[in-house]
Amino acid sequence: MDQIPYSEALAAFKRDCNENAVIAGLLREQFRGELIEPVLDVGAGSGELATLAFPDLTAILLDLEAYDTPASSLHKRRTGDFMRLDFTALKPNTIIFCHSATYFGLDMQTFGSQLIESGARVALIISNENTGILKDIADQLRTIPICFVDPFHVSPLRATLERKVSFSAQLACADFYTMAKHVVRVMLDLPLDARVLAVVEQQLRSSTTLPKIEIAEAIYCYRLDNS
Protein backbone atom coordinates (compact mmCIF):
# COMPACT_ATOMS: atom_id res chain seq x y z
CA MET A 1 0.00 0.00 0.00
CA ASP A 2 1.34 3.45 -0.94
CA GLN A 3 2.43 5.52 2.02
CA ILE A 4 1.95 9.26 2.31
CA PRO A 5 4.31 11.50 4.30
CA TYR A 6 3.38 11.81 7.96
CA SER A 7 3.04 15.60 7.60
CA GLU A 8 0.35 15.12 4.94
CA ALA A 9 -1.43 12.47 7.00
CA LEU A 10 -1.38 14.78 10.03
CA ALA A 11 -2.82 17.67 8.03
CA ALA A 12 -5.67 15.44 6.85
CA PHE A 13 -6.28 14.25 10.43
CA LYS A 14 -6.50 17.84 11.67
CA ARG A 15 -9.17 18.64 9.09
CA ASP A 16 -11.38 15.93 10.59
CA CYS A 17 -10.53 16.44 14.27
CA ASN A 18 -11.17 19.42 16.57
CA GLU A 19 -8.30 18.44 18.86
CA ASN A 20 -6.04 21.48 18.35
CA ALA A 21 -8.87 23.95 18.90
CA VAL A 22 -9.86 22.25 22.16
CA ILE A 23 -6.27 22.02 23.43
CA ALA A 24 -5.51 25.63 22.49
CA GLY A 25 -8.59 26.82 24.36
CA LEU A 26 -7.57 24.92 27.50
CA LEU A 27 -4.00 26.23 27.34
CA ARG A 28 -5.25 29.81 27.03
CA GLU A 29 -7.95 29.55 29.68
CA GLN A 30 -6.58 27.13 32.29
CA PHE A 31 -2.80 27.04 31.83
CA ARG A 32 -1.93 30.61 30.96
CA GLY A 33 0.06 30.96 34.19
CA GLU A 34 2.18 27.94 33.30
CA LEU A 35 3.06 29.25 29.83
CA ILE A 36 6.29 31.02 30.78
CA GLU A 37 8.47 32.46 28.02
CA PRO A 38 10.34 31.19 26.21
CA VAL A 39 8.12 28.19 25.46
CA LEU A 40 9.60 25.13 23.78
CA ASP A 41 6.99 23.23 21.74
CA VAL A 42 8.37 19.72 21.13
CA GLY A 43 6.98 18.03 18.03
CA ALA A 44 5.37 21.30 16.97
CA GLY A 45 4.64 20.18 13.43
CA SER A 46 3.12 22.96 11.35
CA GLY A 47 2.92 25.18 14.43
CA GLU A 48 -0.86 25.35 14.41
CA LEU A 49 -1.23 24.73 18.15
CA ALA A 50 1.34 27.39 19.03
CA THR A 51 -0.41 29.87 16.75
CA LEU A 52 -3.78 29.17 18.33
CA ALA A 53 -2.66 28.94 21.95
CA PHE A 54 0.20 31.41 22.47
CA PRO A 55 0.88 33.62 19.41
CA ASP A 56 1.89 36.45 21.76
CA LEU A 57 4.64 34.50 23.55
CA THR A 58 8.24 33.89 22.53
CA ALA A 59 8.47 30.24 21.50
CA ILE A 60 10.77 27.72 19.84
CA LEU A 61 8.94 25.23 17.59
CA LEU A 62 10.96 22.01 17.55
CA ASP A 63 10.31 19.18 15.12
CA LEU A 64 12.24 16.42 13.38
CA GLU A 65 10.98 17.72 10.04
CA ALA A 66 11.47 21.17 8.50
CA TYR A 67 8.32 23.28 8.22
CA ASP A 68 7.47 26.70 6.84
CA THR A 69 8.09 29.95 8.72
CA PRO A 70 5.73 30.25 11.74
CA ALA A 71 2.69 32.51 11.53
CA SER A 72 3.78 34.48 14.62
CA SER A 73 6.93 36.59 14.43
CA LEU A 74 7.61 35.59 18.06
CA HIS A 75 7.93 31.93 17.09
CA LYS A 76 11.17 30.49 15.73
CA ARG A 77 11.76 27.15 14.02
CA ARG A 78 14.27 24.56 15.19
CA THR A 79 14.78 21.21 13.45
CA GLY A 80 16.11 18.45 15.65
CA ASP A 81 15.56 15.68 18.20
CA PHE A 82 14.61 16.65 21.76
CA MET A 83 16.66 13.75 23.12
CA ARG A 84 19.82 15.21 21.56
CA LEU A 85 19.02 18.89 21.94
CA ASP A 86 21.59 21.34 23.30
CA PHE A 87 19.79 23.80 25.56
CA THR A 88 22.69 26.21 26.04
CA ALA A 89 21.20 28.95 23.88
CA LEU A 90 17.51 28.01 24.20
CA LYS A 91 16.86 28.23 27.96
CA PRO A 92 13.13 27.39 27.88
CA ASN A 93 10.94 27.97 30.92
CA THR A 94 7.97 25.89 29.76
CA ILE A 95 8.16 22.81 27.56
CA ILE A 96 5.05 21.49 25.80
CA PHE A 97 4.75 17.94 24.51
CA CYS A 98 1.57 17.54 22.48
CA HIS A 99 1.36 13.81 21.73
CA SER A 100 5.14 13.67 21.44
CA ALA A 101 6.21 12.50 24.92
CA THR A 102 5.05 8.94 24.26
CA TYR A 103 7.99 8.44 21.89
CA PHE A 104 10.44 9.33 24.66
CA GLY A 105 8.90 6.84 27.07
CA LEU A 106 11.07 4.12 25.54
CA ASP A 107 14.06 5.78 27.22
CA MET A 108 12.76 7.37 30.41
CA GLN A 109 16.22 7.99 31.85
CA THR A 110 17.37 10.10 28.90
CA PHE A 111 13.99 11.82 28.71
CA GLY A 112 14.19 12.78 32.39
CA SER A 113 17.79 13.89 32.06
CA GLN A 114 16.94 16.13 29.11
CA LEU A 115 14.11 17.74 31.03
CA ILE A 116 16.49 18.58 33.86
CA GLU A 117 19.22 19.66 31.44
CA SER A 118 16.76 22.06 29.79
CA GLY A 119 16.50 24.13 32.97
CA ALA A 120 12.75 24.48 32.36
CA ARG A 121 10.37 25.05 35.25
CA VAL A 122 7.21 23.49 33.80
CA ALA A 123 6.39 20.61 31.45
CA LEU A 124 2.92 20.39 29.94
CA ILE A 125 2.28 16.93 28.52
CA ILE A 126 -0.80 16.45 26.35
CA SER A 127 -1.59 12.82 25.72
CA ASN A 128 -4.28 10.25 25.05
CA GLU A 129 -5.81 8.47 28.00
CA ASN A 130 -5.61 4.69 28.22
CA THR A 131 -9.36 4.28 27.99
CA GLY A 132 -12.18 4.24 25.46
CA ILE A 133 -12.03 3.38 21.77
CA LEU A 134 -8.30 3.98 21.35
CA LYS A 135 -7.51 1.53 24.18
CA ASP A 136 -9.83 -1.04 22.58
CA ILE A 137 -8.03 -0.66 19.24
CA ALA A 138 -4.58 -0.92 20.82
CA ASP A 139 -5.63 -4.03 22.76
CA GLN A 140 -7.01 -5.62 19.60
CA LEU A 141 -3.85 -4.91 17.58
CA ARG A 142 -1.69 -6.57 20.24
CA THR A 143 -3.52 -9.84 19.57
CA ILE A 144 -2.34 -9.93 15.92
CA PRO A 145 0.36 -9.07 17.14
CA ILE A 146 1.54 -5.65 15.95
CA CYS A 147 4.40 -3.77 17.61
CA PHE A 148 3.84 -0.05 18.12
CA VAL A 149 4.53 2.69 20.62
CA ASP A 150 1.64 3.00 23.06
CA PRO A 151 -0.12 6.31 22.32
CA PHE A 152 -0.85 6.89 26.01
CA HIS A 153 0.56 9.08 28.76
CA VAL A 154 4.06 8.65 30.15
CA SER A 155 5.07 10.28 33.45
CA PRO A 156 8.54 11.88 33.40
CA LEU A 157 11.08 11.10 36.10
CA ARG A 158 12.11 13.77 38.62
CA ALA A 159 8.93 15.75 38.07
CA THR A 160 5.94 16.54 40.28
CA LEU A 161 2.42 16.35 38.88
CA GLU A 162 0.63 19.52 39.92
CA ARG A 163 -2.66 19.05 38.10
CA LYS A 164 -4.41 17.26 35.31
CA VAL A 165 -7.25 18.49 33.11
CA SER A 166 -9.18 15.84 31.20
CA PHE A 167 -11.01 16.55 27.96
CA SER A 168 -12.22 14.84 24.81
CA ALA A 169 -11.60 15.58 21.14
CA GLN A 170 -13.96 14.56 18.38
CA LEU A 171 -12.83 12.81 15.22
CA ALA A 172 -15.55 12.86 12.54
CA CYS A 173 -14.91 11.43 9.08
CA ALA A 174 -16.78 10.80 5.84
CA ASP A 175 -16.46 7.02 6.27
CA PHE A 176 -14.95 4.36 8.52
CA TYR A 177 -12.06 3.62 6.17
CA THR A 178 -10.87 7.23 6.32
CA MET A 179 -11.16 7.14 10.10
CA ALA A 180 -9.17 3.91 10.24
CA LYS A 181 -6.39 5.54 8.20
CA HIS A 182 -6.29 8.48 10.64
CA VAL A 183 -6.03 6.14 13.61
CA VAL A 184 -3.34 3.95 12.06
CA ARG A 185 -1.14 6.58 10.41
CA VAL A 186 -1.45 9.45 12.90
CA MET A 187 -2.67 8.24 16.28
CA LEU A 188 -0.64 5.02 16.24
CA ASP A 189 2.09 6.21 13.83
CA LEU A 190 2.01 2.92 11.93
CA PRO A 191 2.39 2.27 8.18
CA LEU A 192 -0.86 1.97 6.25
CA ASP A 193 -0.87 -1.83 6.19
CA ALA A 194 -4.02 -3.48 4.79
CA ARG A 195 -4.24 -6.03 7.60
CA VAL A 196 -3.91 -3.40 10.33
CA LEU A 197 -6.42 -1.10 8.61
CA ALA A 198 -8.94 -3.94 8.41
CA VAL A 199 -8.63 -4.69 12.13
CA VAL A 200 -8.95 -1.03 13.09
CA GLU A 201 -11.90 -0.41 10.76
CA GLN A 202 -13.74 -3.43 12.15
CA GLN A 203 -13.13 -2.26 15.71
CA LEU A 204 -14.45 1.20 14.85
CA ARG A 205 -17.55 -0.23 13.18
CA SER A 206 -18.28 -2.40 16.20
CA SER A 207 -17.98 0.60 18.54
CA THR A 208 -20.19 3.18 16.82
CA THR A 209 -22.83 3.39 14.11
CA LEU A 210 -21.38 6.56 12.58
CA PRO A 211 -17.75 7.40 11.67
CA LYS A 212 -17.50 9.73 14.63
CA ILE A 213 -15.65 9.04 17.89
CA GLU A 214 -14.63 10.84 21.08
CA ILE A 215 -10.95 10.58 21.98
CA ALA A 216 -10.19 10.73 25.71
CA GLU A 217 -7.22 12.99 26.40
CA ALA A 218 -5.68 15.08 29.17
CA ILE A 219 -3.22 17.88 29.83
CA TYR A 220 -0.76 17.03 32.60
CA CYS A 221 1.10 19.89 34.28
CA TYR A 222 4.43 18.90 35.85
CA ARG A 223 6.71 21.04 37.99
CA LEU A 224 10.25 20.01 37.18
CA ASP A 225 12.70 19.33 39.99
CA ASN A 226 15.13 21.96 38.68
CA SER A 227 12.56 24.78 39.10
Phi, psi and omega in degrees: 000134180296138180257144175253151179304147181301323181300322178289319178298320180294319179298319178294319178301316182295332178291334182257356184232139180268015187306308184298321179296318179294313181297316180300318178298317179293320179297319180291319189270327187243347183233020182301322180293338180268352178272089185254124181293150347284146180264134175253115180260107185270123185076042189290341181060227182290346181089011183298315181297315179299320179295320181284323190267320184214060180293342184264005181247146174295129185212150173250123181260105185261134175205156178290332181258156177275133178236172181293169178302136181299155180292324180269136179291346179275352182257134180239143179276147172214123179261126180166180183254125180305324184289347179238014187284139174264119186267005186308314183264348186275307178049059179287152174257327175233135176243131179248131174240102179261098182060028178244340183292335182300327181290335181272350181294343178288343178221075186296327181296312179294321178301312179297320180296320179294323177297318178290317180300329182296332184078005182292155179265328186227141170237124175254116183248117179256123186209164175285149176269147182278065182201164175077202188298322182294322176297317180300318180294314180299316179298319181293319181294329180293339180280349184290310359260155175236134178269129178203163177281126179304129182275029186247174189295140171239137180265123181290151176285156176055044179216148182249122178287119181266321176194163182223133178240116180273150177202175175228146175245147182254130175249115182234123186236169179289331181203169184291328180294318177298318179296319179299320178297319177299314182296314184290309188282323185259305186288328179253350179053047178248156174297155180280079180269134185301321182293317180294317179301320180296317179296314182293317180298319179296320179296319178296315182296328180281348184260337185206152181275340180240152178285064180214126181225158173257128180257119180283125182221176178201154171252121178257130178251116180250137169266122183279148186294346178267008180277000000 
